Amino acid sequence: MSNLSMHNTIAHWLMVIGGVNWGLVGIGMFLGMNLNVVNLVLGGVPYAEPAVYILVGIAAVVGIFGGCKCKGCTVAPMGGAM
Ligand SMILES: [Zn+2]
């Protein structure tokens, strides 16, 4: 993993966390359980849970527009550091 693409790597993993978590939320609804990992881990911490959702949303928007465009990130394209 290169430090040069750190922003895009963070954005990538935030999107992965958001996507996997959403899948678990759906499965949890079928099973009548709360499988929302973000809620289970951070639900007791004020503002931490919404902060994660907002970060995931920002990461997704950044991803839609082609990832972080800072000097370091444009050298290593998004997803290349997985
Ligand atoms: Zn960057």
PDB file of the backbone (N, CA, C, O) and the ligand in Angstrom, with CONECT records:
HET     ZN  A 101       1
ATOM      1  N   MET A   1       0.855  -1.208   0.000  1.00  0.00           N
ATOM      2  CA  MET A   1       0.000   0.000   0.000  1.00  0.00           C
ATOM      3  C   MET A   1       0.882   1.247   0.000  1.00  0.00           C
ATOM      4  O   MET A   1       1.776   1.390   0.834  1.00  0.00           O
ATOM      5  N   SER A   2       0.625   2.114  -0.915  1.00  0.00           N
ATOM      6  CA  SER A   2       1.409   3.337  -1.021  1.00  0.00           C
ATOM      7  C   SER A   2       0.750   4.475  -0.250  1.00  0.00           C
ATOM      8  O   SER A   2      -0.471   4.631  -0.267  1.00  0.00           O
ATOM      9  N   ASN A   3       1.579   5.263   0.423  1.00  0.00           N
ATOM     10  CA  ASN A   3       1.059   6.432   1.127  1.00  0.00           C
ATOM     11  C   ASN A   3       0.502   7.476   0.163  1.00  0.00           C
ATOM     12  O   ASN A   3      -0.314   8.317   0.540  1.00  0.00           O
ATOM     13  N   LEU A   4       0.957   7.405  -1.080  1.00  0.00           N
ATOM     14  CA  LEU A   4       0.558   8.406  -2.053  1.00  0.00           C
ATOM     15  C   LEU A   4      -0.953   8.384  -2.304  1.00  0.00           C
ATOM     16  O   LEU A   4      -1.548   9.421  -2.602  1.00  0.00           O
ATOM     17  N   SER A   5      -1.570   7.212  -2.186  1.00  0.00           N
ATOM     18  CA  SER A   5      -2.998   7.114  -2.485  1.00  0.00           C
ATOM     19  C   SER A   5      -3.821   6.970  -1.211  1.00  0.00           C
ATOM     20  O   SER A   5      -4.920   6.415  -1.225  1.00  0.00           O
ATOM     21  N   MET A   6      -3.271   7.480  -0.105  1.00  0.00           N
ATOM     22  CA  MET A   6      -3.919   7.299   1.193  1.00  0.00           C
ATOM     23  C   MET A   6      -5.361   7.804   1.211  1.00  0.00           C
ATOM     24  O   MET A   6      -6.248   7.115   1.714  1.00  0.00           O
ATOM     25  N   HIS A   7      -5.605   8.997   0.671  1.00  0.00           N
ATOM     26  CA  HIS A   7      -6.966   9.541   0.693  1.00  0.00           C
ATOM     27  C   HIS A   7      -7.933   8.632  -0.040  1.00  0.00           C
ATOM     28  O   HIS A   7      -9.029   8.358   0.449  1.00  0.00           O
ATOM     29  N   ASN A   8      -7.528   8.164  -1.213  1.00  0.00           N
ATOM     30  CA  ASN A   8      -8.417   7.307  -1.986  1.00  0.00           C
ATOM     31  C   ASN A   8      -8.580   5.950  -1.331  1.00  0.00           C
ATOM     32  O   ASN A   8      -9.640   5.333  -1.433  1.00  0.00           O
ATOM     33  N   THR A   9      -7.531   5.475  -0.655  1.00  0.00           N
ATOM     34  CA  THR A   9      -7.651   4.205   0.062  1.00  0.00           C
ATOM     35  C   THR A   9      -8.658   4.331   1.199  1.00  0.00           C
ATOM     36  O   THR A   9      -9.476   3.437   1.416  1.00  0.00           O
ATOM     37  N   ILE A  10      -8.593   5.449   1.925  1.00  0.00           N
ATOM     38  CA  ILE A  10      -9.552   5.696   3.003  1.00  0.00           C
ATOM     39  C   ILE A  10     -10.967   5.788   2.439  1.00  0.00           C
ATOM     40  O   ILE A  10     -11.897   5.195   2.984  1.00  0.00           O
ATOM     41  N   ALA A  11     -11.126   6.539   1.337  1.00  0.00           N
ATOM     42  CA  ALA A  11     -12.441   6.688   0.712  1.00  0.00           C
ATOM     43  C   ALA A  11     -12.966   5.334   0.256  1.00  0.00           C
ATOM     44  O   ALA A  11     -14.147   5.023   0.411  1.00  0.00           O
ATOM     45  N   HIS A  12     -12.057   4.529  -0.312  1.00  0.00           N
ATOM     46  CA  HIS A  12     -12.445   3.196  -0.782  1.00  0.00           C
ATOM     47  C   HIS A  12     -12.965   2.344   0.373  1.00  0.00           C
ATOM     48  O   HIS A  12     -14.021   1.720   0.261  1.00  0.00           O
ATOM     49  N   TRP A  13     -12.237   2.317   1.464  1.00  0.00           N
ATOM     50  CA  TRP A  13     -12.634   1.469   2.582  1.00  0.00           C
ATOM     51  C   TRP A  13     -13.898   1.981   3.268  1.00  0.00           C
ATOM     52  O   TRP A  13     -14.700   1.194   3.772  1.00  0.00           O
ATOM     53  N   LEU A  14     -14.073   3.309   3.285  1.00  0.00           N
ATOM     54  CA  LEU A  14     -15.315   3.849   3.837  1.00  0.00           C
ATOM     55  C   LEU A  14     -16.508   3.373   3.015  1.00  0.00           C
ATOM     56  O   LEU A  14     -17.554   3.034   3.568  1.00  0.00           O
ATOM     57  N   MET A  15     -16.346   3.349   1.689  1.00  0.00           N
ATOM     58  CA  MET A  15     -17.430   2.864   0.830  1.00  0.00           C
ATOM     59  C   MET A  15     -17.682   1.374   1.057  1.00  0.00           C
ATOM     60  O   MET A  15     -18.825   0.916   1.058  1.00  0.00           O
ATOM     61  N   VAL A  16     -16.582   0.618   1.253  1.00  0.00           N
ATOM     62  CA  VAL A  16     -16.729  -0.812   1.524  1.00  0.00           C
ATOM     63  C   VAL A  16     -17.480  -1.022   2.842  1.00  0.00           C
ATOM     64  O   VAL A  16     -18.397  -1.839   2.922  1.00  0.00           O
ATOM     65  N   ILE A  17     -17.077  -0.269   3.877  1.00  0.00           N
ATOM     66  CA  ILE A  17     -17.741  -0.380   5.177  1.00  0.00           C
ATOM     67  C   ILE A  17     -19.225  -0.044   5.040  1.00  0.00           C
ATOM     68  O   ILE A  17     -20.087  -0.751   5.562  1.00  0.00           O
ATOM     69  N   GLY A  18     -19.508   1.059   4.322  1.00  0.00           N
ATOM     70  CA  GLY A  18     -20.896   1.469   4.146  1.00  0.00           C
ATOM     71  C   GLY A  18     -21.703   0.424   3.392  1.00  0.00           C
ATOM     72  O   GLY A  18     -22.842   0.131   3.755  1.00  0.00           O
ATOM     73  N   GLY A  19     -21.114  -0.139   2.344  1.00  0.00           N
ATOM     74  CA  GLY A  19     -21.825  -1.126   1.537  1.00  0.00           C
ATOM     75  C   GLY A  19     -22.091  -2.406   2.309  1.00  0.00           C
ATOM     76  O   GLY A  19     -23.211  -2.917   2.314  1.00  0.00           O
ATOM     77  N   VAL A  20     -21.042  -2.928   2.968  1.00  0.00           N
ATOM     78  CA  VAL A  20     -21.189  -4.163   3.742  1.00  0.00           C
ATOM     79  C   VAL A  20     -22.193  -3.956   4.876  1.00  0.00           C
ATOM     80  O   VAL A  20     -23.032  -4.814   5.150  1.00  0.00           O
ATOM     81  N   ASN A  21     -22.085  -2.796   5.529  1.00  0.00           N
ATOM     82  CA  ASN A  21     -22.987  -2.517   6.646  1.00  0.00           C
ATOM     83  C   ASN A  21     -24.440  -2.459   6.181  1.00  0.00           C
ATOM     84  O   ASN A  21     -25.342  -2.952   6.858  1.00  0.00           O
ATOM     85  N   TRP A  22     -24.650  -1.848   5.017  1.00  0.00           N
ATOM     86  CA  TRP A  22     -26.005  -1.762   4.485  1.00  0.00           C
ATOM     87  C   TRP A  22     -26.556  -3.156   4.173  1.00  0.00           C
ATOM     88  O   TRP A  22     -27.730  -3.441   4.413  1.00  0.00           O
ATOM     89  N   GLY A  23     -25.692  -4.013   3.635  1.00  0.00           N
ATOM     90  CA  GLY A  23     -26.101  -5.393   3.382  1.00  0.00           C
ATOM     91  C   GLY A  23     -26.509  -6.087   4.671  1.00  0.00           C
ATOM     92  O   GLY A  23     -27.509  -6.804   4.718  1.00  0.00           O
ATOM     93  N   LEU A  24     -25.720  -5.865   5.718  1.00  0.00           N
ATOM     94  CA  LEU A  24     -26.031  -6.481   7.011  1.00  0.00           C
ATOM     95  C   LEU A  24     -27.336  -5.937   7.584  1.00  0.00           C
ATOM     96  O   LEU A  24     -28.100  -6.672   8.211  1.00  0.00           O
ATOM     97  N   VAL A  25     -27.590  -4.636   7.366  1.00  0.00           N
ATOM     98  CA  VAL A  25     -28.840  -4.039   7.835  1.00  0.00           C
ATOM     99  C   VAL A  25     -30.022  -4.747   7.172  1.00  0.00           C
ATOM    100  O   VAL A  25     -31.017  -5.055   7.827  1.00  0.00           O
ATOM    101  N   GLY A  26     -29.903  -5.000   5.865  1.00  0.00           N
ATOM    102  CA  GLY A  26     -30.970  -5.673   5.128  1.00  0.00           C
ATOM    103  C   GLY A  26     -31.187  -7.089   5.633  1.00  0.00           C
ATOM    104  O   GLY A  26     -32.323  -7.506   5.856  1.00  0.00           O
ATOM    105  N   ILE A  27     -30.090  -7.837   5.814  1.00  0.00           N
ATOM    106  CA  ILE A  27     -30.189  -9.206   6.331  1.00  0.00           C
ATOM    107  C   ILE A  27     -30.813  -9.188   7.720  1.00  0.00           C
ATOM    108  O   ILE A  27     -31.657 -10.021   8.051  1.00  0.00           O
ATOM    109  N   GLY A  28     -30.379  -8.216   8.527  1.00  0.00           N
ATOM    110  CA  GLY A  28     -30.911  -8.078   9.884  1.00  0.00           C
ATOM    111  C   GLY A  28     -32.408  -7.836   9.892  1.00  0.00           C
ATOM    112  O   GLY A  28     -33.111  -8.321  10.778  1.00  0.00           O
ATOM    113  N   MET A  29     -32.904  -7.086   8.906  1.00  0.00           N
ATOM    114  CA  MET A  29     -34.344  -6.836   8.827  1.00  0.00           C
ATOM    115  C   MET A  29     -35.106  -8.132   8.560  1.00  0.00           C
ATOM    116  O   MET A  29     -36.181  -8.349   9.120  1.00  0.00           O
ATOM    117  N   PHE A  30     -34.549  -8.995   7.704  1.00  0.00           N
ATOM    118  CA  PHE A  30     -35.177 -10.285   7.417  1.00  0.00           C
ATOM    119  C   PHE A  30     -35.199 -11.174   8.655  1.00  0.00           C
ATOM    120  O   PHE A  30     -36.172 -11.884   8.907  1.00  0.00           O
ATOM    121  N   LEU A  31     -34.117 -11.123   9.420  1.00  0.00           N
ATOM    122  CA  LEU A  31     -33.972 -12.002  10.582  1.00  0.00           C
ATOM    123  C   LEU A  31     -34.558 -11.395  11.851  1.00  0.00           C
ATOM    124  O   LEU A  31     -34.598 -12.046  12.895  1.00  0.00           O
ATOM    125  N   GLY A  32     -35.012 -10.149  11.759  1.00  0.00           N
ATOM    126  CA  GLY A  32     -35.542  -9.472  12.935  1.00  0.00           C
ATOM    127  C   GLY A  32     -34.479  -9.154  13.963  1.00  0.00           C
ATOM    128  O   GLY A  32     -34.746  -9.096  15.163  1.00  0.00           O
ATOM    129  N   MET A  33     -33.251  -8.947  13.464  1.00  0.00           N
ATOM    130  CA  MET A  33     -32.137  -8.625  14.362  1.00  0.00           C
ATOM    131  C   MET A  33     -31.495  -7.309  13.930  1.00  0.00           C
ATOM    132  O   MET A  33     -31.671  -6.865  12.796  1.00  0.00           O
ATOM    133  N   ASN A  34     -30.760  -6.701  14.832  1.00  0.00           N
ATOM    134  CA  ASN A  34     -29.974  -5.530  14.472  1.00  0.00           C
ATOM    135  C   ASN A  34     -28.558  -5.970  14.138  1.00  0.00           C
ATOM    136  O   ASN A  34     -27.750  -6.239  15.028  1.00  0.00           O
ATOM    137  N   LEU A  35     -28.263  -6.041  12.821  1.00  0.00           N
ATOM    138  CA  LEU A  35     -26.916  -6.419  12.382  1.00  0.00           C
ATOM    139  C   LEU A  35     -26.133  -5.211  11.896  1.00  0.00           C
ATOM    140  O   LEU A  35     -25.083  -5.347  11.268  1.00  0.00           O
ATOM    141  N   ASN A  36     -26.657  -4.023  12.196  1.00  0.00           N
ATOM    142  CA  ASN A  36     -25.973  -2.794  11.800  1.00  0.00           C
ATOM    143  C   ASN A  36     -24.713  -2.639  12.652  1.00  0.00           C
ATOM    144  O   ASN A  36     -24.767  -2.191  13.797  1.00  0.00           O
ATOM    145  N   VAL A  37     -23.584  -3.020  12.065  1.00  0.00           N
ATOM    146  CA  VAL A  37     -22.325  -3.044  12.821  1.00  0.00           C
ATOM    147  C   VAL A  37     -21.953  -1.646  13.308  1.00  0.00           C
ATOM    148  O   VAL A  37     -21.472  -1.479  14.429  1.00  0.00           O
ATOM    149  N   VAL A  38     -22.178  -0.651  12.465  1.00  0.00           N
ATOM    150  CA  VAL A  38     -21.850   0.722  12.863  1.00  0.00           C
ATOM    151  C   VAL A  38     -22.672   1.119  14.084  1.00  0.00           C
ATOM    152  O   VAL A  38     -22.167   1.747  15.014  1.00  0.00           O
ATOM    153  N   ASN A  39     -23.955   0.738  14.060  1.00  0.00           N
ATOM    154  CA  ASN A  39     -24.830   1.041  15.198  1.00  0.00           C
ATOM    155  C   ASN A  39     -24.417   0.255  16.430  1.00  0.00           C
ATOM    156  O   ASN A  39     -24.411   0.795  17.536  1.00  0.00           O
ATOM    157  N   LEU A  40     -24.067  -1.029  16.250  1.00  0.00           N
ATOM    158  CA  LEU A  40     -23.703  -1.877  17.382  1.00  0.00           C
ATOM    159  C   LEU A  40     -22.403  -1.405  18.035  1.00  0.00           C
ATOM    160  O   LEU A  40     -22.268  -1.429  19.258  1.00  0.00           O
ATOM    161  N   VAL A  41     -21.454  -0.977  17.208  1.00  0.00           N
ATOM    162  CA  VAL A  41     -20.146  -0.581  17.726  1.00  0.00           C
ATOM    163  C   VAL A  41     -20.166   0.852  18.255  1.00  0.00           C
ATOM    164  O   VAL A  41     -19.601   1.149  19.308  1.00  0.00           O
ATOM    165  N   LEU A  42     -20.835   1.743  17.493  1.00  0.00           N
ATOM    166  CA  LEU A  42     -20.746   3.171  17.814  1.00  0.00           C
ATOM    167  C   LEU A  42     -22.062   3.762  18.303  1.00  0.00           C
ATOM    168  O   LEU A  42     -22.139   4.954  18.600  1.00  0.00           O
ATOM    169  N   GLY A  43     -23.111   2.917  18.389  1.00  0.00           N
ATOM    170  CA  GLY A  43     -24.434   3.427  18.755  1.00  0.00           C
ATOM    171  C   GLY A  43     -24.461   4.139  20.094  1.00  0.00           C
ATOM    172  O   GLY A  43     -25.281   5.031  20.311  1.00  0.00           O
ATOM    173  N   GLY A  44     -23.553   3.744  21.010  1.00  0.00           N
ATOM    174  CA  GLY A  44     -23.550   4.349  22.331  1.00  0.00           C
ATOM    175  C   GLY A  44     -22.731   5.615  22.428  1.00  0.00           C
ATOM    176  O   GLY A  44     -22.755   6.308  23.446  1.00  0.00           O
ATOM    177  N   VAL A  45     -21.998   5.919  21.355  1.00  0.00           N
ATOM    178  CA  VAL A  45     -21.129   7.104  21.362  1.00  0.00           C
ATOM    179  C   VAL A  45     -21.853   8.250  20.660  1.00  0.00           C
ATOM    180  O   VAL A  45     -22.184   8.137  19.479  1.00  0.00           O
ATOM    181  N   PRO A  46     -22.104   9.350  21.370  1.00  0.00           N
ATOM    182  CA  PRO A  46     -22.835  10.466  20.758  1.00  0.00           C
ATOM    183  C   PRO A  46     -22.172  10.945  19.469  1.00  0.00           C
ATOM    184  O   PRO A  46     -20.966  11.190  19.437  1.00  0.00           O
ATOM    185  N   TYR A  47     -22.960  11.075  18.417  1.00  0.00           N
ATOM    186  CA  TYR A  47     -22.544  11.635  17.119  1.00  0.00           C
ATOM    187  C   TYR A  47     -21.590  10.734  16.339  1.00  0.00           C
ATOM    188  O   TYR A  47     -21.319  11.014  15.171  1.00  0.00           O
ATOM    189  N   ALA A  48     -21.066   9.650  16.948  1.00  0.00           N
ATOM    190  CA  ALA A  48     -20.112   8.814  16.227  1.00  0.00           C
ATOM    191  C   ALA A  48     -20.789   8.077  15.078  1.00  0.00           C
ATOM    192  O   ALA A  48     -20.234   7.983  13.983  1.00  0.00           O
ATOM    193  N   GLU A  49     -21.999   7.550  15.329  1.00  0.00           N
ATOM    194  CA  GLU A  49     -22.690   6.782  14.287  1.00  0.00           C
ATOM    195  C   GLU A  49     -23.051   7.656  13.077  1.00  0.00           C
ATOM    196  O   GLU A  49     -22.715   7.304  11.946  1.00  0.00           O
ATOM    197  N   PRO A  50     -23.736   8.801  13.304  1.00  0.00           N
ATOM    198  CA  PRO A  50     -24.010   9.655  12.133  1.00  0.00           C
ATOM    199  C   PRO A  50     -22.745  10.142  11.460  1.00  0.00           C
ATOM    200  O   PRO A  50     -22.724  10.330  10.244  1.00  0.00           O
ATOM    201  N   ALA A  51     -21.668  10.354  12.248  1.00  0.00           N
ATOM    202  CA  ALA A  51     -20.410  10.825  11.650  1.00  0.00           C
ATOM    203  C   ALA A  51     -19.888   9.798  10.654  1.00  0.00           C
ATOM    204  O   ALA A  51     -19.401  10.164   9.584  1.00  0.00           O
ATOM    205  N   VAL A  52     -19.985   8.489  11.005  1.00  0.00           N
ATOM    206  CA  VAL A  52     -19.529   7.444  10.088  1.00  0.00           C
ATOM    207  C   VAL A  52     -20.370   7.458   8.818  1.00  0.00           C
ATOM    208  O   VAL A  52     -19.831   7.359   7.716  1.00  0.00           O
ATOM    209  N   TYR A  53     -21.700   7.580   8.966  1.00  0.00           N
ATOM    210  CA  TYR A  53     -22.572   7.588   7.786  1.00  0.00           C
ATOM    211  C   TYR A  53     -22.244   8.770   6.886  1.00  0.00           C
ATOM    212  O   TYR A  53     -22.222   8.645   5.661  1.00  0.00           O
ATOM    213  N   ILE A  54     -21.987   9.932   7.513  1.00  0.00           N
ATOM    214  CA  ILE A  54     -21.661  11.122   6.717  1.00  0.00           C
ATOM    215  C   ILE A  54     -20.338  10.921   5.990  1.00  0.00           C
ATOM    216  O   ILE A  54     -20.205  11.290   4.823  1.00  0.00           O
ATOM    217  N   LEU A  55     -19.341  10.327   6.690  1.00  0.00           N
ATOM    218  CA  LEU A  55     -18.046  10.073   6.051  1.00  0.00           C
ATOM    219  C   LEU A  55     -18.192   9.101   4.892  1.00  0.00           C
ATOM    220  O   LEU A  55     -17.568   9.278   3.846  1.00  0.00           O
ATOM    221  N   VAL A  56     -19.030   8.057   5.077  1.00  0.00           N
ATOM    222  CA  VAL A  56     -19.276   7.100   3.998  1.00  0.00           C
ATOM    223  C   VAL A  56     -19.921   7.817   2.809  1.00  0.00           C
ATOM    224  O   VAL A  56     -19.569   7.565   1.657  1.00  0.00           O
ATOM    225  N   GLY A  57     -20.868   8.712   3.099  1.00  0.00           N
ATOM    226  CA  GLY A  57     -21.526   9.473   2.043  1.00  0.00           C
ATOM    227  C   GLY A  57     -20.552  10.370   1.300  1.00  0.00           C
ATOM    228  O   GLY A  57     -20.582  10.452   0.072  1.00  0.00           O
ATOM    229  N   ILE A  58     -19.688  11.040   2.050  1.00  0.00           N
ATOM    230  CA  ILE A  58     -18.681  11.907   1.424  1.00  0.00           C
ATOM    231  C   ILE A  58     -17.742  11.073   0.557  1.00  0.00           C
ATOM    232  O   ILE A  58     -17.401  11.462  -0.560  1.00  0.00           O
ATOM    233  N   ALA A  59     -17.328   9.912   1.092  1.00  0.00           N
ATOM    234  CA  ALA A  59     -16.428   9.038   0.339  1.00  0.00           C
ATOM    235  C   ALA A  59     -17.076   8.585  -0.960  1.00  0.00           C
ATOM    236  O   ALA A  59     -16.413   8.514  -1.995  1.00  0.00           O
ATOM    237  N   ALA A  60     -18.379   8.275  -0.911  1.00  0.00           N
ATOM    238  CA  ALA A  60     -19.092   7.830  -2.107  1.00  0.00           C
ATOM    239  C   ALA A  60     -19.160   8.958  -3.134  1.00  0.00           C
ATOM    240  O   ALA A  60     -18.965   8.731  -4.328  1.00  0.00           O
ATOM    241  N   VAL A  61     -19.437  10.177  -2.663  1.00  0.00           N
ATOM    242  CA  VAL A  61     -19.508  11.324  -3.582  1.00  0.00           C
ATOM    243  C   VAL A  61     -18.136  11.565  -4.210  1.00  0.00           C
ATOM    244  O   VAL A  61     -18.030  11.812  -5.412  1.00  0.00           O
ATOM    245  N   VAL A  62     -17.079  11.492  -3.380  1.00  0.00           N
ATOM    246  CA  VAL A  62     -15.723  11.647  -3.898  1.00  0.00           C
ATOM    247  C   VAL A  62     -15.447  10.571  -4.950  1.00  0.00           C
ATOM    248  O   VAL A  62     -14.837  10.840  -5.985  1.00  0.00           O
ATOM    249  N   GLY A  63     -15.907   9.340  -4.665  1.00  0.00           N
ATOM    250  CA  GLY A  63     -15.714   8.238  -5.605  1.00  0.00           C
ATOM    251  C   GLY A  63     -16.440   8.481  -6.922  1.00  0.00           C
ATOM    252  O   GLY A  63     -15.903   8.194  -7.992  1.00  0.00           O
ATOM    253  N   ILE A  64     -17.666   9.012  -6.846  1.00  0.00           N
ATOM    254  CA  ILE A  64     -18.446   9.301  -8.059  1.00  0.00           C
ATOM    255  C   ILE A  64     -17.679  10.251  -8.966  1.00  0.00           C
ATOM    256  O   ILE A  64     -17.701  10.121 -10.190  1.00  0.00           O
ATOM    257  N   PHE A  65     -17.002  11.207  -8.346  1.00  0.00           N
ATOM    258  CA  PHE A  65     -16.278  12.196  -9.134  1.00  0.00           C
ATOM    259  C   PHE A  65     -14.829  11.779  -9.392  1.00  0.00           C
ATOM    260  O   PHE A  65     -13.982  12.618  -9.698  1.00  0.00           O
ATOM    261  N   GLY A  66     -14.551  10.488  -9.267  1.00  0.00           N
ATOM    262  CA  GLY A  66     -13.252   9.981  -9.707  1.00  0.00           C
ATOM    263  C   GLY A  66     -12.196   9.920  -8.623  1.00  0.00           C
ATOM    264  O   GLY A  66     -11.016   9.748  -8.928  1.00  0.00           O
ATOM    265  N   GLY A  67     -12.587  10.055  -7.365  1.00  0.00           N
ATOM    266  CA  GLY A  67     -11.628   9.937  -6.273  1.00  0.00           C
ATOM    267  C   GLY A  67     -10.947  11.251  -5.964  1.00  0.00           C
ATOM    268  O   GLY A  67     -11.144  12.258  -6.644  1.00  0.00           O
ATOM    269  N   CYS A  68     -10.131  11.213  -4.907  1.00  0.00           N
ATOM    270  CA  CYS A  68      -9.405  12.408  -4.485  1.00  0.00           C
ATOM    271  C   CYS A  68      -8.468  12.865  -5.598  1.00  0.00           C
ATOM    272  O   CYS A  68      -7.801  12.054  -6.241  1.00  0.00           O
ATOM    273  N   LYS A  69      -8.432  14.176  -5.811  1.00  0.00           N
ATOM    274  CA  LYS A  69      -7.643  14.721  -6.927  1.00  0.00           C
ATOM    275  C   LYS A  69      -6.365  15.401  -6.448  1.00  0.00           C
ATOM    276  O   LYS A  69      -5.720  16.109  -7.220  1.00  0.00           O
ATOM    277  N   CYS A  70      -5.990  15.199  -5.188  1.00  0.00           N
ATOM    278  CA  CYS A  70      -4.767  15.841  -4.717  1.00  0.00           C
ATOM    279  C   CYS A  70      -3.558  15.235  -5.426  1.00  0.00           C
ATOM    280  O   CYS A  70      -3.662  14.173  -6.039  1.00  0.00           O
ATOM    281  N   LYS A  71      -2.424  15.904  -5.342  1.00  0.00           N
ATOM    282  CA  LYS A  71      -1.234  15.526  -6.097  1.00  0.00           C
ATOM    283  C   LYS A  71      -0.856  14.055  -5.869  1.00  0.00           C
ATOM    284  O   LYS A  71      -0.571  13.322  -6.815  1.00  0.00           O
ATOM    285  N   GLY A  72      -0.861  13.643  -4.598  1.00  0.00           N
ATOM    286  CA  GLY A  72      -0.468  12.283  -4.278  1.00  0.00           C
ATOM    287  C   GLY A  72      -1.399  11.250  -4.866  1.00  0.00           C
ATOM    288  O   GLY A  72      -0.953  10.217  -5.364  1.00  0.00           O
ATOM    289  N   CYS A  73      -2.706  11.525  -4.813  1.00  0.00           N
ATOM    290  CA  CYS A  73      -3.694  10.535  -5.226  1.00  0.00           C
ATOM    291  C   CYS A  73      -3.785  10.397  -6.743  1.00  0.00           C
ATOM    292  O   CYS A  73      -4.084   9.314  -7.246  1.00  0.00           O
ATOM    293  N   THR A  74      -3.534  11.471  -7.472  1.00  0.00           N
ATOM    294  CA  THR A  74      -3.631  11.377  -8.924  1.00  0.00           C
ATOM    295  C   THR A  74      -2.494  10.519  -9.498  1.00  0.00           C
ATOM    296  O   THR A  74      -2.577  10.054 -10.634  1.00  0.00           O
ATOM    297  N   VAL A  75      -1.437  10.315  -8.707  1.00  0.00           N
ATOM    298  CA  VAL A  75      -0.333   9.462  -9.146  1.00  0.00           C
ATOM    299  C   VAL A  75      -0.772   7.996  -9.114  1.00  0.00           C
ATOM    300  O   VAL A  75      -0.480   7.230 -10.033  1.00  0.00           O
ATOM    301  N   ALA A  76      -1.478   7.616  -8.041  1.00  0.00           N
ATOM    302  CA  ALA A  76      -1.956   6.237  -7.903  1.00  0.00           C
ATOM    303  C   ALA A  76      -3.479   6.226  -7.970  1.00  0.00           C
ATOM    304  O   ALA A  76      -4.141   6.733  -7.064  1.00  0.00           O
ATOM    305  N   PRO A  77      -4.040   5.652  -9.034  1.00  0.00           N
ATOM    306  CA  PRO A  77      -5.493   5.672  -9.213  1.00  0.00           C
ATOM    307  C   PRO A  77      -6.225   4.927  -8.112  1.00  0.00           C
ATOM    308  O   PRO A  77      -5.668   4.051  -7.451  1.00  0.00           O
ATOM    309  N   MET A  78      -7.475   5.291  -7.933  1.00  0.00           N
ATOM    310  CA  MET A  78      -8.355   4.702  -6.911  1.00  0.00           C
ATOM    311  C   MET A  78      -8.431   3.186  -7.021  1.00  0.00           C
ATOM    312  O   MET A  78      -8.545   2.626  -8.111  1.00  0.00           O
ATOM    313  N   GLY A  79      -8.366   2.541  -5.865  1.00  0.00           N
ATOM    314  CA  GLY A  79      -8.525   1.086  -5.831  1.00  0.00           C
ATOM    315  C   GLY A  79      -7.236   0.351  -6.103  1.00  0.00           C
ATOM    316  O   GLY A  79      -7.173  -0.866  -5.929  1.00  0.00           O
ATOM    317  N   GLY A  80      -6.203   1.058  -6.525  1.00  0.00           N
ATOM    318  CA  GLY A  80      -4.954   0.396  -6.857  1.00  0.00           C
ATOM    319  C   GLY A  80      -4.195  -0.116  -5.651  1.00  0.00           C
ATOM    320  O   GLY A  80      -3.270  -0.915  -5.791  1.00  0.00           O
ATOM    321  N   ALA A  81      -4.581   0.342  -4.455  1.00  0.00           N
ATOM    322  CA  ALA A  81      -3.829  -0.008  -3.254  1.00  0.00           C
ATOM    323  C   ALA A  81      -4.492  -1.111  -2.445  1.00  0.00           C
ATOM    324  O   ALA A  81      -4.134  -1.329  -1.288  1.00  0.00           O
ATOM    325  N   MET A  82      -5.442  -1.800  -3.031  1.00  0.00           N
ATOM    326  CA  MET A  82      -6.230  -2.782  -2.269  1.00  0.00           C
ATOM    327  C   MET A  82      -5.442  -4.031  -1.928  1.00  0.00           C
ATOM    328  O   MET A  82      -5.972  -4.942  -1.292  1.00  0.00           O
TER     329      MET A  82
HETATM  330 ZN    ZN A 101      -5.673  12.781  -1.929  1.00  0.00          ZN2+
END
